């Protein structure tokens, strides 16, 4: 009888809640105040089955049915791109959407709610998020993509740590006093320190430890200081200070009753264990949305054509299986910029505006920046013979797009436009593939603090592409006193199940286009390139001072010995 009363209360409360959601007062049947419990039970048993609340089993079955209707691209977005940052409520709402249009708008809203500057065209959060995924895939892969590892998870959600203490080979280790002191031997491990993590109760001085117990590059997050102790289960080996003085028992440390091997304090040990578990769970959760209620108008700019020439290059770098970083490089010849003199300085300013639209005409990305060129009066004649380069990297999903770019020479009040369609490639799993092959006049490592950020920065490399003429008539040009720098990423290399390493060769061949003869050949392999996983980055630099002027083509061939696949990329250029 108590159960029947409780059921009647729940149903009544559900009716009130449903009415409140629509702004109406919940109707209360007149007979409810006087009905007997038996009458209520009879009424409940005769209720329309279609109006009864779904059981948990029925809800799960319904969600499974809806999930089966979601496209492969949307599933990958949910399960890969945003798996660490989407909230449970957002995930539940996404799975309930009934068509592709609703899901597309929902995805836009997910990014918009996290945009720190919604009144600007750029979504800095989204751009930074995909940069982090790309970095994780390149640096933390270990038989699985980098984004799936614990280090990749923490990096994607919280960004690069302020400090990293790395022990890539493990070995002898002197414990801190907090860990119990004493000397032991460890597995490879890393300790990341964040000075502050917003939105967490333990936000100051957060230390996260990752241990590679399998010695295969698979670092697991842990808050147990004993997880890195390779001698933990070896009798009489690697004792803490208290254990070495027979004032503590190693068995208690193994069982987690005395985690640092100090004096036995059960209450303190249990409290610390729960604190560590709470911290582990908190770091694994999706971060809170910082900007949930910010909205802004979308300001549309009309692109006005005018004959100011400039060149554009687009490249493609894989981030996830269906999300690609698209660096756009714009080159403007300084002789086409109008300079104005002030205080002995010649200054030219060009405003750049761009937008990317999908096949339905919907704008998916915009960018707008000024390019300013300053040069002393006496060096202007030399400067106008050079070019200025602008760079913007946009994350786009695989598919077909149209890019429209307009520039304005501010001092000369002149305009120029460029429009092209592009196909952002699909990087299929298990198929050997590469990014664009970039021929660059600048290629160098960047400081840790600007990894994944800054102009011309891809991952931890600064790569400034050389740009060919927009009309195709003018090729990429290198001077003989320059170096030919080649940058390219290779994806989906096979990984040996035992060694957890890839095995591949890379061949470079520079051929004179006129004579069709090779003038430079070179080869590399993964054995000499370090611990290469399923993704590797090629960085090759060649001197051109011994190469005769003329047209050349560079061929890069990658042969995967494990998957037995081969991929070849070719690019032409001119040497002057």
Residue pairs with C-beta under 8 A, 6 or more apart in sequence:
1 37
4 37
4 40
4 41
4 44
5 37
5 40
7 44
8 40
8 44
11 44
12 32
14 53
15 26
15 27
16 26
18 26
19 25
19 26
19 27
20 26
31 39
35 43
54 62
63 95
63 96
66 95
66 96
66 97
66 98
67 75
67 95
70 78
70 95
70 103
71 100
71 103
73 322
73 397
73 398
74 100
74 103
74 107
76 320
76 321
76 322
77 107
77 322
77 323
77 397
78 86
78 91
78 94
80 147
80 320
80 321
81 130
81 133
81 320
81 323
82 110
84 153
84 156
84 157
84 286
85 114
85 129
85 156
85 157
85 286
85 287
86 94
86 110
86 286
87 286
87 289
88 286
90 110
93 106
94 103
94 106
97 103
97 106
111 123
111 125
111 126
112 118
112 123
113 289
113 291
113 292
113 294
114 123
114 125
114 126
114 289
114 290
114 291
115 123
115 124
115 125
115 126
115 291
115 294
116 124
116 125
116 290
116 291
117 124
118 291
118 294
118 295
118 296
119 296
121 365
121 366
121 367
121 368
122 366
122 367
126 395
127 393
127 394
127 395
128 159
128 452
128 453
129 156
130 319
130 323
130 325
130 395
131 325
131 393
131 452
131 453
132 155
132 156
132 159
132 452
133 147
133 152
133 156
133 319
133 320
133 323
134 317
134 318
134 319
134 325
134 452
134 458
134 459
135 146
135 155
135 451
135 452
135 459
135 460
136 146
136 147
136 149
136 151
136 152
136 155
136 156
137 145
137 146
137 147
137 152
137 318
137 319
137 320
137 535
138 146
138 459
138 489
138 535
138 537
139 146
139 459
139 460
140 146
140 149
140 151
140 152
140 155
140 219
141 149
141 217
141 533
141 534
141 535
142 149
142 216
142 217
142 218
142 219
142 500
142 533
143 216
143 217
143 218
143 495
143 500
143 533
143 534
144 218
145 152
145 534
145 535
146 152
146 533
146 535
147 153
147 156
147 320
149 218
149 219
150 210
150 219
150 220
150 221
151 190
151 210
151 219
151 221
153 221
153 284
154 192
154 208
154 221
154 283
157 283
157 286
157 287
158 194
158 197
158 283
158 287
160 448
160 449
160 451
160 452
161 192
161 193
161 194
161 208
162 193
162 194
162 195
163 192
163 193
164 190
164 191
164 192
164 193
165 190
165 191
165 192
165 193
166 190
167 173
167 186
167 188
167 189
167 190
168 188
169 188
170 185
170 186
170 187
170 188
170 189
170 212
170 215
170 228
170 230
171 185
171 186
172 183
172 184
172 185
173 183
173 184
173 185
173 186
173 228
174 182
174 183
175 181
175 182
175 183
175 184
175 225
175 240
178 225
178 260
179 225
179 240
179 260
180 225
180 240
180 241
180 242
180 243
180 253
180 260
180 261
180 262
181 240
181 241
181 242
182 238
182 239
182 240
182 241
182 243
182 244
182 261
183 238
184 229
184 230
184 231
184 237
184 238
184 239
185 229
185 230
185 231
185 238
186 211
186 228
186 229
186 230
187 211
187 212
187 213
187 215
187 228
187 230
188 211
188 212
188 215
188 219
189 209
189 210
189 211
189 212
189 219
189 228
190 209
190 210
190 219
191 207
191 208
191 209
191 210
192 207
192 208
192 209
192 210
193 205
193 206
193 207
193 208
194 205
194 206
194 207
194 208
195 204
195 205
196 203
196 204
196 205
196 206
197 203
197 206
198 290
199 287
199 288
199 290
200 206
200 282
200 283
201 282
202 279
202 282
206 279
208 221
208 283
209 221
209 222
209 223
209 225
209 227
209 228
210 219
210 220
210 221
210 222
211 219
211 220
211 222
211 227
211 228
212 218
212 219
212 220
213 220
213 227
213 228
216 500
217 500
217 531
217 533
218 500
220 227
221 280
221 283
222 228
223 276
223 277
223 279
223 280
224 256
224 259
224 276
225 259
225 260
226 232
226 253
226 254
226 259
229 238
230 238
231 237
231 238
232 238
232 253
232 254
233 254
235 250
239 250
239 261
240 248
240 253
240 260
240 261
240 262
241 261
242 248
242 261
242 262
242 263
243 249
243 250
243 253
243 261
247 263
248 258
248 261
248 262
248 263
248 264
249 258
249 264
250 261
252 258
252 261
252 264
253 259
253 260
253 261
256 269
256 273
257 264
257 266
257 269
258 264
258 265
258 269
259 269
259 272
259 273
298 363
301 353
301 368
301 406
303 353
303 355
303 404
303 406
303 417
304 406
304 415
304 417
305 406
305 415
305 416
305 417
306 414
306 415
306 416
306 417
307 414
307 416
308 332
308 336
308 407
308 409
308 414
308 415
308 416
309 333
309 336
309 416
309 470
310 330
310 331
310 332
310 333
310 336
310 407
310 416
310 418
310 470
311 330
311 331
311 332
311 467
311 468
311 469
311 470
311 474
312 328
312 329
312 330
312 331
312 403
312 405
312 418
312 420
312 467
312 470
313 328
313 329
313 331
313 465
313 467
313 468
314 326
314 327
314 328
314 329
314 403
314 420
314 422
315 326
315 327
315 329
315 435
315 436
315 438
315 465
316 324
316 325
316 326
316 424
316 425
316 435
316 436
317 324
317 325
317 326
317 327
317 435
317 436
317 458
317 489
318 324
318 325
318 427
318 433
318 435
318 489
318 491
318 535
319 325
319 395
321 426
321 427
321 428
321 429
322 397
322 398
322 426
322 427
323 395
323 396
323 397
323 398
324 395
324 396
324 397
324 398
324 424
324 425
324 427
325 393
325 394
325 395
325 458
326 393
326 394
326 395
326 396
326 422
326 424
327 391
327 392
327 393
327 394
327 458
327 465
328 354
328 391
328 392
328 393
328 394
328 403
328 405
329 389
329 390
329 391
329 464
329 465
329 467
330 352
330 389
330 390
330 391
330 392
330 405
330 407
330 467
331 387
331 388
331 389
331 390
331 467
332 350
332 371
332 387
332 388
332 389
332 390
332 407
333 387
334 348
334 373
334 383
334 384
334 385
334 386
334 387
334 388
335 384
335 385
336 409
337 348
337 350
337 373
337 388
337 409
337 411
337 412
338 348
338 409
338 410
338 411
338 412
338 414
339 346
339 347
339 348
339 373
339 375
339 380
339 384
339 411
340 346
340 347
340 348
340 411
341 347
341 377
344 376
344 377
345 374
345 375
345 376
345 377
346 374
346 375
346 376
346 377
346 380
346 383
347 372
347 373
347 374
347 375
347 411
348 372
348 373
348 409
348 411
349 370
349 371
349 372
349 373
349 409
349 410
349 411
350 370
350 371
350 373
350 388
350 407
350 408
350 409
350 410
351 368
351 369
351 370
351 371
351 407
351 408
351 410
352 367
352 368
352 369
352 370
352 371
352 390
352 405
352 406
352 407
353 366
353 367
353 368
353 405
353 406
353 407
353 408
354 366
354 367
354 368
354 392
354 403
354 404
354 405
354 406
355 363
355 365
355 366
355 367
355 403
355 404
356 363
356 364
356 365
356 366
356 394
356 396
356 401
356 402
356 403
357 363
357 364
357 401
357 402
357 404
358 364
358 399
358 400
358 401
359 399
359 400
359 401
364 396
364 401
365 394
365 396
367 392
367 394
369 390
369 392
370 410
371 388
371 390
373 383
373 388
375 383
389 464
389 467
391 455
391 456
391 464
393 458
396 424
397 424
398 424
398 425
398 426
398 427
399 423
399 424
400 421
400 422
400 423
400 424
401 421
401 422
401 423
401 424
402 419
402 420
402 421
402 422
403 418
403 419
403 420
403 421
403 422
404 417
404 418
404 419
405 417
405 418
405 419
406 415
406 416
406 417
406 418
407 415
407 416
407 417
408 414
408 415
409 415
409 416
418 470
425 433
427 433
427 491
427 492
428 492
429 492
430 492
430 563
431 492
431 565
432 490
432 491
432 492
432 493
432 558
432 560
432 563
432 565
432 566
432 567
433 490
433 491
433 492
433 567
434 488
434 489
434 490
434 491
434 558
434 567
434 569
435 488
435 489
435 491
436 488
437 486
437 487
437 488
437 554
437 556
437 569
437 570
437 571
438 463
438 465
438 486
438 487
438 488
439 465
439 466
439 476
439 478
439 484
439 485
439 486
439 554
439 571
439 573
440 463
440 464
440 465
440 466
440 485
440 486
440 487
441 464
441 466
441 478
441 482
441 483
441 485
442 456
442 462
442 463
442 464
442 485
443 461
443 462
443 463
443 464
443 485
443 487
443 539
443 541
444 461
444 462
445 460
445 461
445 462
446 454
446 457
446 460
446 461
446 462
448 460
450 457
451 457
451 459
451 460
452 459
452 460
454 462
456 462
456 463
456 464
457 463
458 487
459 537
461 487
461 537
461 539
463 485
463 487
466 476
466 477
466 478
466 573
467 476
468 474
468 475
468 476
469 475
475 551
475 572
475 573
475 574
476 571
476 572
476 573
476 574
477 573
477 574
477 575
477 576
478 484
478 544
478 573
478 574
478 575
478 576
479 544
479 575
479 576
480 544
480 545
480 547
480 549
480 575
480 576
481 544
481 545
482 544
483 541
483 542
483 543
483 544
484 510
484 541
484 542
484 543
484 544
484 554
484 573
485 539
485 540
485 541
486 508
486 538
486 539
486 540
486 541
486 542
486 554
486 556
487 537
487 538
487 539
488 537
488 538
488 556
488 569
489 535
489 536
489 537
489 538
490 504
490 535
490 536
490 537
490 538
490 558
490 567
491 534
491 535
492 534
492 535
492 563
493 502
493 504
493 526
493 532
493 533
493 534
493 535
493 536
493 560
493 562
493 563
494 502
494 503
494 534
494 560
494 561
494 562
494 563
494 565
495 501
495 502
495 533
495 534
495 562
496 502
496 503
496 562
500 533
501 526
501 531
501 532
501 533
502 526
502 532
502 533
502 534
502 536
502 560
502 562
503 525
503 526
503 527
503 560
503 561
503 562
504 525
504 526
504 532
504 536
504 558
504 559
504 560
504 561
504 562
505 523
505 524
505 525
505 526
505 558
505 559
505 561
506 523
506 524
506 525
506 538
506 556
506 557
506 558
506 559
507 521
507 522
507 523
507 555
507 556
507 557
507 559
508 520
508 521
508 522
508 523
508 524
508 540
508 542
508 554
508 555
508 556
509 518
509 520
509 521
509 554
509 555
509 557
510 518
510 519
510 520
510 521
510 542
510 547
510 552
510 553
510 554
511 517
511 518
511 519
511 552
511 553
511 554
511 555
512 518
512 519
512 548
512 550
512 551
512 552
513 550
513 551
513 552
513 553
513 572
514 550
514 551
519 547
519 552
520 542
520 547
522 540
522 542
524 538
524 540
526 532
526 536
529 536
538 556
540 556
544 575
547 575
548 575
549 575
549 576
550 574
550 575
551 572
551 573
551 574
551 575
552 572
552 573
552 574
552 575
553 570
553 571
553 572
553 573
554 570
554 571
554 572
554 573
555 568
555 569
555 570
556 568
556 569
556 570
557 566
557 567
557 568
558 566
558 567
558 568
559 565
559 566
560 566
